[in-house]
Amino acid sequence: MAIDFDEALDAAEPELSASMNITPLIDVLLVLLVMIIITIPIRLHSVNMELPGAVPPHTRSEPLIVQIEVMENNVLVWNGEPLADRSMLEQRLQAAAQLGEQPEIHIRSHPQARYDTLAAVLSASQRLGLQKIGVVGLERYSR
C-alpha cells in the first residue's frame, strides 16, 4: 500500500480562505480612536457673566392701593369713605389717573350688589386711563 504524500498533505491542510483578516485593522482603528479622544481639548462649560457690583439695585416703593367697595345697597365706598354719587367716583378716579405713578385699584363687590354698579366702576376706571385695576374678594365664590 503505497501512500501518496501529496494526497495526504492536501488532506491535512485546510482550505485557504479568500477573506481578509481584519483583526489588525480593528486594533489600529481602536488605537487611533483612543489617541483622538486623549488629544481632544477638554471644553469648559462655563459662561462669562458680568455680575452686578456691590451697590444694590434701586428698590421700588410700595404702590398706592385704592380700595373701592360696592356695598349691598349699591353705595360706593372709596378707602372706607362713602361717596355721594358716581360723579364723586369719577372725580376721584380722574385725580388718581393724573398721579405720576398710578395707584392700584382694588374693587370689592358685595354678593347682593347690582352688577351694573360694578360694571360702571370698571368702565369709568378704564375710560379715564387707569391701568392697574383688579376685582378682589372672588376667592370666596370658587369651589
C-alpha positions as CSV (number, residue, x, y, z in Angstrom):
1,M,0.0,0.0,0.0
2,A,1.6,3.0,-1.1
3,I,0.7,6.3,0.5
4,D,0.8,9.3,-1.7
5,F,2.3,12.2,0.2
6,D,0.8,14.8,-1.9
7,E,-2.7,13.5,-1.3
8,A,-2.0,13.1,2.5
9,L,-0.6,16.7,2.6
10,D,-3.6,18.1,0.7
11,A,-6.0,16.3,3.1
12,A,-4.2,17.7,6.2
13,E,-4.2,21.3,5.1
14,P,-7.4,23.3,5.5
15,E,-8.8,25.1,2.6
16,L,-7.5,28.6,2.1
17,S,-9.9,31.4,2.8
18,A,-10.1,34.2,0.4
19,S,-11.3,36.7,3.0
20,M,-9.1,39.3,4.6
21,N,-8.1,39.2,8.2
22,I,-9.4,42.5,9.7
23,T,-8.4,42.0,13.3
24,P,-5.2,44.0,12.9
25,L,-7.2,46.7,11.1
26,I,-9.6,46.9,14.0
27,D,-6.8,47.1,16.5
28,V,-5.2,50.0,14.6
29,L,-8.5,51.8,14.4
30,L,-9.1,51.4,18.2
31,V,-5.7,52.8,19.0
32,L,-6.3,55.8,16.7
33,L,-9.7,56.4,18.4
34,V,-8.1,56.3,21.9
35,M,-5.4,58.8,20.7
36,I,-8.0,61.1,19.2
37,I,-10.0,61.1,22.5
38,I,-6.9,61.8,24.5
39,T,-5.8,64.7,22.3
40,I,-9.1,66.5,22.1
41,P,-9.0,69.5,24.3
42,I,-11.4,69.5,27.2
43,R,-14.2,72.0,26.8
44,L,-15.2,74.0,29.8
45,H,-18.9,74.6,30.1
46,S,-18.7,78.0,31.6
47,V,-20.5,81.2,30.7
48,N,-18.8,84.5,31.2
49,M,-21.1,86.9,33.0
50,E,-20.9,90.4,34.3
51,L,-22.2,90.3,37.8
52,P,-23.6,93.4,39.5
53,G,-21.3,95.3,41.8
54,A,-21.7,95.9,45.5
55,V,-24.4,98.6,45.0
56,P,-27.9,97.1,45.5
57,P,-30.5,97.9,42.8
58,H,-33.0,100.6,43.4
59,T,-35.9,99.3,45.5
60,R,-39.3,100.2,44.3
61,S,-41.7,101.8,46.8
62,E,-44.9,100.1,47.7
63,P,-47.7,101.1,45.3
64,L,-50.6,103.2,46.5
65,I,-53.7,101.0,46.8
66,V,-57.2,102.3,46.5
67,Q,-60.0,100.2,47.8
68,I,-63.4,100.7,46.1
69,E,-66.2,98.7,47.6
70,V,-69.7,98.3,46.2
71,M,-72.0,97.7,49.1
72,E,-75.2,95.7,49.0
73,N,-77.3,98.8,48.7
74,N,-75.1,99.9,45.7
75,V,-73.3,102.6,47.7
76,L,-69.7,103.1,46.6
77,V,-67.0,103.4,49.3
78,W,-63.6,104.9,48.5
79,N,-61.0,103.7,51.1
80,G,-63.7,103.4,53.8
81,E,-65.4,106.7,52.9
82,P,-68.8,106.5,51.3
83,L,-69.3,108.5,48.1
84,A,-72.4,110.6,47.5
85,D,-72.8,109.6,43.8
86,R,-71.0,108.3,40.7
87,S,-69.7,111.8,39.8
88,M,-67.7,111.8,43.0
89,L,-66.2,108.5,42.0
90,E,-65.3,109.8,38.6
91,Q,-63.6,112.9,40.1
92,R,-61.5,110.7,42.4
93,L,-60.6,108.3,39.6
94,Q,-59.6,111.2,37.4
95,A,-57.4,112.5,40.2
96,A,-55.8,109.0,40.6
97,A,-55.2,108.8,36.9
98,Q,-53.3,112.2,36.9
99,L,-50.8,111.0,39.6
100,G,-47.2,110.3,38.4
101,E,-47.5,106.6,39.4
102,Q,-51.0,105.3,39.1
103,P,-52.4,103.5,42.1
104,E,-53.7,100.0,42.1
105,I,-57.5,100.0,42.1
106,H,-58.9,97.1,44.1
107,I,-62.6,96.7,43.6
108,R,-64.6,94.5,46.0
109,S,-68.3,93.9,45.5
110,H,-70.9,92.6,47.9
111,P,-72.7,89.5,46.6
112,Q,-76.1,91.3,46.8
113,A,-74.9,94.4,44.9
114,R,-76.1,95.0,41.4
115,Y,-73.8,94.1,38.6
116,D,-74.3,97.4,36.7
117,T,-72.8,99.3,39.6
118,L,-69.7,97.2,39.4
119,A,-69.6,97.5,35.6
120,A,-69.9,101.3,35.9
121,V,-66.9,101.4,38.2
122,L,-64.8,99.2,35.9
123,S,-65.8,101.2,32.7
124,A,-65.1,104.5,34.4
125,S,-61.7,103.4,35.5
126,Q,-60.8,102.1,32.0
127,R,-62.2,105.2,30.3
128,L,-60.1,107.5,32.5
129,G,-56.9,105.6,31.6
130,L,-56.2,103.7,34.8
131,Q,-54.2,100.6,34.1
132,K,-53.9,98.7,37.3
133,I,-57.4,97.5,38.1
134,G,-58.4,94.3,39.8
135,V,-61.6,92.8,41.2
136,V,-60.7,91.2,44.6
137,G,-62.5,89.0,47.0
138,L,-63.7,86.5,44.4
139,E,-61.9,83.6,46.1
140,R,-64.9,83.0,48.4
141,Y,-67.0,82.1,45.3
142,S,-64.6,79.5,43.9
143,R,-65.3,75.9,44.8
